[in-house]
Amino acid sequence: MRRRTVCAAWVALALALPCAAQDEPAAASLRTKDAAVAGADRAIAYLVATQHPDGSWGSRSTDSLFDKGFAAETYYCYQMGAHALGVLALRRAPETAERRVALEKSVRWLSTAEMPLRGSNWDNDAVWAWLYGTVAMTEIARDPRFANDDWRGPIAQRGMEFVRWLEKNQVPDGGFGYYDDPIYTQRPKWATSFSTSAVLPALAVAMQLGWAQDPETAARAARYIQKCRLPNGAYEYDLNPIPRVRGGEEINNVRGSLGRIQACNWALSQFGDASVTTERIRDGVKLFFEHHKFLAVARMRPIPHEAYYANAGYFFYFGHFYCSQTIEMLPTEEREPFREQLREKLLLTQRKDGSFCDFQSTSYMTTSSTAFSAMALLAGIELPKPASAAEGAR
């Protein structure tokens, strides 16, 4: 029994450890623009290679015993949320003929697949599909490659469906969350700052496109995030009447909020919140790299929130992607040193097949991680413009 426990401990440790440190010249080679583009190309190639014939990615059933216990519908929700991220990564990548075919197949699936729904009284992970579905559809709607009559109608229709489901599930405080607390209600009562941040700028675009029924949806979401902001620069995981900062390894300590700081600052700034100054964004990015080891040690741990400061493995690439977005909000002359650090942190974790993963190696987490990483690596890099609607839209 003792031997089995020791072996399990070593396995957990091996899963948790970040990639082995490289010598300085090798690490330096990962910081360049060329390395970032090459890494992104490998990641996009992985997405193209693993796309199903119907255009989708991932599985709609659980891929891991660690991930059991959710509603059956939830795994489909995970699949569609990951799929939407795959769409975003392909849309933002430099176009090739192969990638264009994959992108169109992926948009078609996202536009026509059955809508994901709440799985049970407490499990509302459909929110992830609605959030990133909204983000993907607002980007696709403004992409000239999808501006013709064949695409406009299905994209707008599906975009409106995603937004309407979000409106129905916005908590009274204004945020969006993926679980509910007893007593269970049709409109959930629990939300998080980071899930709300992920969709806030897209909600503003959806209102401009005429997809939203309630004109106050985005403003309420922004207020929710603002209320989560703490004096220490962190953002609460979820909004509490009395903020949960009890000292020690608290999730709302800066070291437990590294990814949320980036996502929330980015979202509020994009929404026009003047209180998110360049100084605040800069401070957040500096904190991300200063305390990065607390994200790194959580990567690939199979149990959520078991690492220091309650960090979970799936915070890793989410945080890096939104950090890449906040870096691009800094003055031009400040960006490259931060980009170099981000590239190195990401590329040290890329697998031989081009993929990335930070949690349980399920198909939906691998798709999400790979998409987040490809977009983060390409952030700030001048890329060839996609074909215009006249040149290439089908």
Stockholm file with secondary structure:
# STOCKHOLM 1.0

chainA/1-394         MRRRTVCAAWVALALALPCAAQDEPAAASLRTKDAAVAGADRAIAYLVATQHPDGSWGSRSTDSLFDKGFAAETYYCYQMGAHALGVLALRRAPETAERRVALEKSVRWLSTAEMPLRGSNWDNDAVWAWLYGTVAMTEIARDPRFANDDWRGPIAQRGMEFVRWLEKNQVPDGGFGYYDDPIYTQRPKWATSFSTSAVLPALAVAMQLGWAQDPETAARAARYIQKCRLPNGAYEYDLNPIPRVRGGEEINNVRGSLGRIQACNWALSQFGDASVTTERIRDGVKLFFEHHKFLAVARMRPIPHEAYYANAGYFFYFGHFYCSQTIEMLPTEEREPFREQLREKLLLTQRKDGSFCDFQSTSYMTTSSTAFSAMALLAGIELPKPASAAEGAR
#=GR chainA/1-394 SS CHHHHHHHHHHHHHHHSCCCCCCHHHHHHTTSHHHHHHHHHHHHHHHHHHCCTTSCCSCSSCCCGGGTTSCHHHHHHHHHHHHHHHHHHHHHSCCCHHHHHHHHHHHHHHHHSCCCCCCSSSBCTHHHHHHHHHHHHHHHHTCGGGCSHHHHHHHHHHHHHHHHHHHHHCCTTSCBCSBCCSSCCSSCCCCBHHHHHHHHHHHHHHHHTTCCSCTTHHHHHHHHHHHHBCTTSCBCSSCCSSCCCCSSSCTTSGGGCHHHHHHHHHHHHHHTCTTSCHHHHHHHHHHHHHTTHHHHTTTTCSSTTCSGGGCCTTHHHHHHHHHHHHHTTSCHHHHHHHHHHHHHHHHTTCCTTSCCCSSTTCHHHHHHHHHHHHHHHHTTCCCCCCCCHHHHCC
#=GC SS_cons         CHHHHHHHHHHHHHHHSCCCCCCHHHHHHTTSHHHHHHHHHHHHHHHHHHCCTTSCCSCSSCCCGGGTTSCHHHHHHHHHHHHHHHHHHHHHSCCCHHHHHHHHHHHHHHHHSCCCCCCSSSBCTHHHHHHHHHHHHHHHHTCGGGCSHHHHHHHHHHHHHHHHHHHHHCCTTSCBCSBCCSSCCSSCCCCBHHHHHHHHHHHHHHHHTTCCSCTTHHHHHHHHHHHHBCTTSCBCSSCCSSCCCCSSSCTTSGGGCHHHHHHHHHHHHHHTCTTSCHHHHHHHHHHHHHTTHHHHTTTTCSSTTCSGGGCCTTHHHHHHHHHHHHHTTSCHHHHHHHHHHHHHHHHTTCCTTSCCCSSTTCHHHHHHHHHHHHHHHHTTCCCCCCCCHHHHCC
//
